[in-house]
Amino acid sequence: MRSVCLDCGQLKAPTAATIDEIARFQLAARRRGCRLELANANPYLVELIGFVGLSDVLRLQARGQAEERKEPGGVEEEGERGDPPTG
């Protein structure tokens, strides 16, 4: 599958609208038989992509190589004070 690289180096303060546009680029690339890869993504963009749940969909590149991303950790529930521990 061919790849299209989107250089995100100029995105200093990405927002939800930025993620929406990137997701649209990904969809358009996929419809044309390509895969979108993001290069030079700053840590905030990487965190935002993970927060909205698109880490598995959007590929990130680190220094010219595809980056393997870890799955985000699970959320641990906290009980109210005085609740007996479960388990």
KENU-69397 format. One line per 10 residues: number of its first residue (from 1); their letters; for each residue x, y, z of N, C-alpha, C, O, CB. Coordinates in Angstrom, 3 decimals, m for minus. Glycine has a CB too. Layout:
% residues N
NUM> a> X:Y:Z:X:Y:Z:X:Y:Z:X:Y:Z:X:Y:Z  ...;
This chain:
% residues 87
1> mrsvcldcgq> 0.847:m1.170:0.000:0.000:0.000:0.000:0.897:1.240:0.000:1.872:1.310:0.749:m0.966:m0.006:1.223  0.565:2.192:m0.829:1.346:3.429:m0.908:1.028:4.329:0.274:m0.053:4.256:0.859:1.068:4.169:m2.232  1.996:5.185:0.617:1.833:6.099:1.744:1.889:7.541:1.265:2.592:7.882:0.314:2.914:5.846:2.810  1.129:8.368:1.953:1.168:9.813:1.769:1.623:10.384:3.100:1.046:10.062:4.138:m0.237:10.404:1.313  2.650:11.229:3.086:3.205:11.770:4.314:2.720:13.209:4.511:2.848:14.041:3.613:4.750:11.710:4.288  2.167:13.491:5.681:1.730:14.824:6.052:2.699:15.356:7.096:2.784:14.818:8.200:0.261:14.818:6.588  3.435:16.418:6.749:4.395:17.020:7.667:3.644:17.914:8.643:3.072:18.930:8.249:5.483:17.828:6.897  3.646:17.537:9.911:2.908:18.267:10.946:3.810:19.207:11.742:3.415:19.694:12.801:2.230:17.286:11.893  5.007:19.463:11.244:5.977:20.277:11.960:5.514:21.693:12.253:5.951:22.286:13.239:7.230:20.332:11.188  4.653:22.244:11.435:4.187:23.619:11.630:2.983:23.715:12.562:2.550:24.819:12.890:3.838:24.233:10.299;
11> lkaptaatid> 2.443:22.596:12.987:1.280:22.602:13.875:1.745:22.796:15.312:2.064:21.828:16.001:0.463:21.287:13.737  1.785:24.029:15.757:2.301:24.333:17.100:1.256:24.130:18.187:1.593:23.700:19.290:2.808:25.759:17.151  m0.011:24.434:17.896:m1.078:24.299:18.902:m2.290:23.631:18.249:m3.295:24.291:17.984:m1.472:25.699:19.506  m2.197:22.314:17.986:m3.314:21.620:17.340:m4.556:21.596:18.222:m4.476:21.591:19.451:m2.912:20.197:16.982  m5.699:21.582:17.558:m6.985:21.558:18.256:m7.799:20.377:17.759:m7.338:19.595:16.928:m7.763:22.889:18.047  m9.011:20.255:18.275:m9.913:19.205:17.804:m10.200:19.396:16.309:m10.356:18.415:15.583:m11.238:19.213:18.620  m10.269:20.631:15.852:m10.487:20.890:14.426:m9.311:20.380:13.598:m9.503:19.883:12.488:m10.698:22.396:14.177  m8.108:20.499:14.125:m6.917:19.973:13.446:m7.032:18.459:13.298:m6.766:17.913:12.227:m5.623:20.345:14.227  m7.428:17.786:14.371:m7.576:16.334:14.345:m8.661:15.940:13.346:m8.521:14.944:12.636:m7.914:15.793:15.754  m9.733:16.713:13.290:m10.811:16.446:12.333:m10.282:16.505:10.903:m10.595:15.633:10.092:m11.964:17.457:12.518;
21> eiarfqlaar> m9.490:17.515:10.590:m8.930:17.645:9.238:m7.970:16.493:8.923:m7.996:15.944:7.821:m8.199:18.995:9.090  m7.137:16.134:9.879:m6.208:15.018:9.667:m6.984:13.729:9.427:m6.621:12.937:8.557:m5.259:14.855:10.880  m8.047:13.516:10.192:m8.873:12.314:10.003:m9.515:12.317:8.620:m9.643:11.263:7.997:m9.964:12.225:11.093  m9.918:13.478:8.138:m10.494:13.579:6.781:m9.443:13.261:5.715:m9.739:12.602:4.718:m11.075:14.995:6.541  m8.203:13.739:5.937:m7.111:13.395:5.012:m6.887:11.890:4.996:m6.681:11.295:3.938:m5.804:14.124:5.408  m6.928:11.277:6.182:m6.749:9.826:6.284:m7.826:9.096:5.510:m7.529:8.147:4.784:m6.763:9.381:7.749  m9.063:9.517:5.650:m10.176:8.888:4.948:m10.027:9.038:3.435:m10.250:8.085:2.688:m11.505:9.493:5.409  m9.652:10.231:2.988:m9.462:10.464:1.555:m8.319:9.608:1.006:m8.425:9.052:m0.087:m9.182:11.954:1.287  m7.231:9.504:1.766:m6.097:8.677:1.334:m6.508:7.214:1.237:m6.174:6.531:0.269:m4.910:8.831:2.305  m7.231:6.737:2.242:m7.662:5.337:2.255:m8.577:5.029:1.081:m8.483:3.955:0.488:m8.373:5.009:3.566;
31> rrgcrlelan> m9.459:5.959:0.742:m10.362:5.759:m0.396:m9.603:5.660:m1.711:m10.101:5.088:m2.680:m11.374:6.894:m0.471  m8.411:6.212:m1.743:m7.578:6.157:m2.950:m6.528:5.055:m2.867:m5.607:5.002:m3.682:m6.894:7.503:m3.180  m6.671:4.180:m1.879:m5.756:3.050:m1.750:m4.423:3.395:m1.131:m3.445:2.672:m1.323:m5.524:2.450:m3.073  m4.365:4.491:m0.390:m3.126:4.917:0.258:m3.312:4.961:1.763:m4.420:4.827:2.283:m2.679:6.293:m0.265  m2.208:5.149:2.437:m2.234:5.284:3.893:m1.571:6.620:4.222:m0.546:6.966:3.636:m1.500:4.070:4.614  m2.151:7.366:5.154:m1.612:8.644:5.590:m0.658:8.413:6.746:m0.994:7.723:7.708:m2.740:9.615:5.996  0.531:8.991:6.652:1.500:8.931:7.745:1.815:10.352:8.174:1.994:11.234:7.333:2.801:8.170:7.320  1.883:10.577:9.468:2.172:11.894:10.009:3.634:11.973:10.408:4.139:11.104:11.118:1.265:12.205:11.209  4.311:13.016:9.950:5.722:13.220:10.282:5.860:14.489:11.117:5.069:15.422:10.976:6.594:13.309:8.992  6.859:14.519:11.978:7.197:15.693:12.785:6.058:16.144:13.690:5.872:17.341:13.910:7.597:16.829:11.885;
41> anpylvelig> 5.307:15.199:14.208:4.210:15.534:15.121:4.788:15.863:16.496:5.576:15.098:17.052:3.182:14.359:15.219  4.383:17.013:17.034:4.879:17.380:18.359:4.161:16.545:19.426:3.117:15.954:19.150:4.676:18.902:18.622  4.712:16.494:20.632:4.120:15.644:21.676:2.653:15.964:21.974:1.871:15.064:22.280:4.920:15.778:22.945  2.278:17.244:21.884:0.890:17.608:22.160:m0.046:17.005:21.116:m1.129:16.530:21.456:0.733:19.136:22.195  0.369:17.021:19.837:m0.444:16.427:18.776:m0.567:14.920:18.995:m1.653:14.358:18.846:0.169:16.723:17.385  0.522:14.273:19.343:0.507:12.828:19.607:m0.461:12.521:20.762:m1.247:11.577:20.690:1.947:12.312:19.944  m0.390:13.324:21.813:m1.278:13.124:22.966:m2.739:13.356:22.573:m3.622:12.606:22.990:m0.883:14.070:24.123  m2.989:14.385:21.776:m4.355:14.687:21.351:m4.919:13.577:20.475:m6.090:13.219:20.605:m4.397:16.017:20.600  m4.102:13.032:19.589:m4.534:11.912:18.745:m4.909:10.715:19.620:m5.915:10.052:19.369:m3.417:11.519:17.735  m4.108:10.442:20.635:m4.425:9.355:21.553:m5.681:9.627:22.356:m6.478:8.720:22.597:m3.273:9.113:22.487;
51> fvglsdvlrl> m5.860:10.872:22.771:m7.030:11.239:23.575:m8.333:11.020:22.819:m9.323:10.576:23.400:m6.931:12.693:24.012  m8.336:11.327:21.532:m9.567:11.159:20.752:m9.711:9.742:20.206:m10.696:9.437:19.534:m9.599:12.154:19.602  m8.742:8.877:20.487:m8.861:7.465:20.128:m8.476:7.131:18.706:m8.948:6.133:18.161:m10.236:7.023:20.353  m7.622:7.947:18.081:m7.235:7.679:16.700:m5.803:7.169:16.559:m5.247:7.177:15.461:m7.401:8.921:15.883  m5.214:6.733:17.647:m3.837:6.233:17.591:m3.691:5.038:16.665:m2.666:4.892:16.000:m3.363:5.858:18.976  m4.698:4.185:16.615:m4.624:3.000:15.754:m4.871:3.338:14.297:m4.488:2.576:13.409:m5.624:1.958:16.209  m5.506:4.470:14.040:m5.878:4.844:12.677:m4.801:5.702:12.021:m4.486:5.515:10.845:m7.209:5.591:12.677  m4.240:6.637:12.775:m3.251:7.562:12.223:m1.854:7.074:12.547:m1.507:6.886:13.712:m3.463:8.988:12.769  m1.062:6.871:11.521:0.313:6.402:11.707:1.233:7.593:11.908:1.147:8.584:11.183:0.782:5.554:10.498  2.103:7.493:12.884:3.068:8.546:13.164:4.450:8.083:12.751:4.796:6.911:12.901:3.047:8.936:14.655;
61> qargqaeerk> 5.235:9.009:12.231:6.614:8.702:11.873:7.547:9.407:12.835:7.310:10.556:13.209:6.918:9.115:10.416  8.601:8.726:13.235:9.630:9.322:14.077:10.952:9.249:13.334:11.481:8.164:13.093:9.722:8.605:15.460  11.471:10.385:12.980:12.759:10.458:12.278:12.799:9.569:11.046:13.779:8.858:10.821:13.885:10.071:13.214  11.742:9.605:10.250:11.733:8.881:8.993:11.283:7.439:9.079:11.157:6.778:8.049:13.065:8.919:8.414  11.034:6.926:10.290:10.590:5.542:10.434:9.239:5.526:11.133:8.952:6.371:11.980:11.631:4.699:11.224  8.420:4.559:10.769:7.106:4.434:11.407:7.302:4.143:12.887:8.107:3.290:13.262:6.253:3.314:10.733  6.568:4.851:13.712:6.686:4.698:15.160:5.672:3.691:15.654:4.495:3.753:15.301:6.495:6.046:15.874  6.135:2.766:16.470:5.232:1.822:17.113:4.681:2.501:18.346:5.442:2.908:19.224:5.949:0.475:17.471  3.387:2.627:18.422:2.750:3.301:19.540:2.214:2.267:20.506:1.662:1.248:20.090:1.625:4.234:19.059  2.374:2.522:21.781:1.809:1.654:22.803:0.353:2.024:22.999:m0.050:3.171:22.808:2.595:1.764:24.136;
71> epggveeege> m0.413:1.038:23.379:m1.805:1.292:23.709:m1.837:2.115:24.993:m1.042:1.876:25.902:m2.610:m0.042:23.866  m2.750:3.086:25.073:m2.839:3.846:26.323:m3.227:2.932:27.476:m3.954:1.955:27.297:m3.856:4.995:26.190  m2.732:3.265:28.656:m3.019:2.460:29.829:m4.486:2.512:30.197:m5.198:3.452:29.843:m2.180:2.915:30.994  m4.921:1.507:30.899:m6.315:1.452:31.317:m6.610:2.454:32.413:m5.700:2.965:33.066:m6.668:0.060:31.785  m7.854:2.723:32.605:m8.286:3.639:33.651:m8.657:2.814:34.871:m9.422:1.854:34.778:m9.484:4.524:33.179  m8.122:3.189:35.988:m8.456:2.498:37.223:m9.551:3.271:37.924:m9.464:4.487:38.089:m7.215:2.339:38.137  m10.576:2.560:38.333:m11.657:3.207:39.051:m11.276:3.356:40.510:m10.642:2.486:41.107:m12.964:2.415:38.908  m11.684:4.488:41.066:m11.447:4.711:42.478:m12.786:4.701:43.186:m13.756:5.284:42.702:m10.690:6.043:42.725  m12.841:4.046:44.319:m14.071:4.010:45.101:m14.157:5.204:46.029:m13.207:5.973:46.176:m14.161:2.716:45.901  m15.287:5.338:46.637:m15.477:6.382:47.640:m14.754:5.969:48.911:m14.506:4.785:49.139:m16.991:6.636:47.916;
81> rgdpptg> m14.423:6.938:49.726:m13.796:6.632:51.006:m14.697:5.713:51.818:m15.902:5.944:51.923:m13.494:7.924:51.791  m14.138:4.727:52.360:m14.904:3.800:53.180:m15.473:2.617:52.416:m15.978:1.676:53.027:m16.009:4.525:53.838  m15.399:2.649:51.064:m15.866:1.505:50.288:m14.893:0.352:50.480:m13.680:0.561:50.464:m16.009:1.867:48.781  m15.403:m0.858:50.660:m14.500:m2.001:50.779:m13.837:m2.276:49.438:m14.468:m2.098:48.396:m15.257:m3.252:51.274  m12.584:m2.705:49.438:m11.924:m3.029:48.168:m12.615:m4.210:47.505:m13.100:m5.124:48.172:m10.427:m3.340:48.389  m12.649:m4.171:46.168:m13.240:m5.283:45.414:m12.141:m6.058:44.744:m11.052:m5.529:44.521:m14.263:m4.783:44.369  m12.401:m7.276:44.427:m11.373:m7.999:43.699:m11.266:m9.349:44.088:m10.434:m10.082:43.553:m10.110:m7.402:43.840;
